[in-house]
């Protein structure tokens, strides 16, 4: 019977340890949620103050955080917004291309038969699709220009002597006496 009591005691100890562990985890999770909420509130306040026209330094002073932290908050927020916008633009672009493709299909047979009005509309649709996809993006043009400059060797010699007189003693491996 003592063995059963010992086993029963171990079960109780294990259950109490498990409960304590779960309680600790719940408390830790609560602290994390609370910290995230406070962090979100602080980010929101930084954005409000920036929108109100305050500088990063002024925001930092007002909220009791460093200017570098304010800058990081603003940069991270703007990057996040840019990524979301980019994703939204991609979705919208795909939607517009689909719609244009549907319109083009509706008139394509008539355009191929020579219906001038359908051909004009098809061309407009194709041009719009090209703009959306960037097919008609501006082309980079490079120009190379050669400029001939005549040098007055006497002026170059005068400048080299002035350099040497000011303390320079060698120009491109040539001593001043070798220049003259």
N, C-alpha and C positions, 0 to 999 in steps of 0.2 A: 503494500500500500504506500509505503514511503516513495517507492519508485514512481508511482502514478502521481503523487503529490509533487515530486521533483519535476516530472515531465510537464505537469499542469502549470507549475511555477515558471518553467522556461517558456511555455506558450504565452503566458501573461506578460512576461518580460519582453518577448519578441513583439507582441502586439503593441505594448506601450512604446517600444523603440520605433516601430513602424509609424505609430500615430505621431510621435515626436518628430520623426523625419518628415512626414506629410505636413505637419504644422509648420516646420521650418521652411519647407518648399513653398507653402502658401504665403507665408510672411515675405519670403524673398521675392516671389512673383508679384505680391502687392507693392513692395518697394520699387520693383522694376517698373510696373505700370505707373506708379506715382511719379517716378523719375522721368518717364517718357512723357507723361502729361505735363509736368513742369517744364521740361525741355521744349515741348510743342508750344506751350504758353509763352515761353521766352522768345522762341523764334517768331511767333505771331507778333509779339510786342516790338521786336526789332524791326519787322517789316512795317508795322504801323508807324513807328517813329521815323523810319527812312522815308516812307511815303509822305510824312508830314514835313519833310525837308531837313531833318537833322542830319548832321555829319556822323560818320562812324565814331569819331571821338566823343561827340556829344551823346550818342546813343549809349556807348560804353559807360560813360560817367553816370548817366541817368539810371542804367540798369545794374551798375556795379560789376561790369565785366570789361575785359580788355578790348581795345580797338581791334586787335588781331582776331579775337573770337567773333566780334560783330562782323568783321569782313568775311570770315569763314562761313558764318550763318547766311549772309547775303549771297555769297558765291554759290554755296550748295543749293540754296533755294532757287536761284536763277537758272542754274544748270538743270535742276529737276524740272522746272517749268519748260525750259527749252526742249528737253527730251520728250515731255508729254506733247508739246506743240508739234514737234517733228513727227511723232507717231500719228497725231490727229491729221496732219497735213498728208501723210502717206495714205491714210484711210480715205480721206476726201479725194485725193488724186485718183486712187483706184476706182472710187465710185463714179467720178466724172468720166473716166475712160470707159467704164462699162456702159454708162448712159449714152455716150457718143457712139460707141460701137453698136448699140441697139438701134440708134437713129440711122447710122450708116447702113446697117443691114436692111432697114425698111426701104431705103431708096436705091440700094445698090443695083438691083436688077434693072430698074428703069434707067439708071445712069449708064449701065453697060449696053442698053438698047439704043443709046444716043439721045435720050431726053435731056435737052440742054439745061433745063431748070434742075433736074436731079443731079446732073454732072456738077453744076455750080455748088449745090448744097453739099455734095460728097467732098468736093475739094475743100470747102470751108471746114467740114468736119475733120478731114485729114490734117489740115493746117492746125486746127485747135488741138488735136491729139498730139501733133508734133511739138507744139509749144508746151503742153503739159508734161510730156516725157522728156523734154530738153533736147530733142533731136535737132531743133533749130537754134541751139544755143549759140551765142556769139563765138566766132572763131578768133583765136589769138593770132595776131600778126606780129612778127618780129622784124625789126629793121636793123640792118647793120650799116653803120656809117663809118667811113674812113676819113680822118681829118689829117691833112698834112700840115705840119707846123715847121716853119723855118726858124732855126735857132741861130742867133748871132753868137758865134763861138767866142768872140771877145767878151760879150756879156757873161757867158758861162764861165770863162776864165776869171773875170773880175769877181764873180760871186764865189768861186772856189777860193780865191785869195782872201776874200773877206772872211770866209769860213775858217781858213787857216789862221788868219790874224786874230780871230776871236777865241782861239784855243784849240781848234781842230787841227790835227797834224797829218791825217791821212784820209784821202778820199778814194774809196773803192780800190784800196791797195796801192795807190800812187802817192808818193811823197810830193810835197809842194814844189820842190826844186825841179822835179821831173816834168811838171806841168808846163813850165815856161820854156 
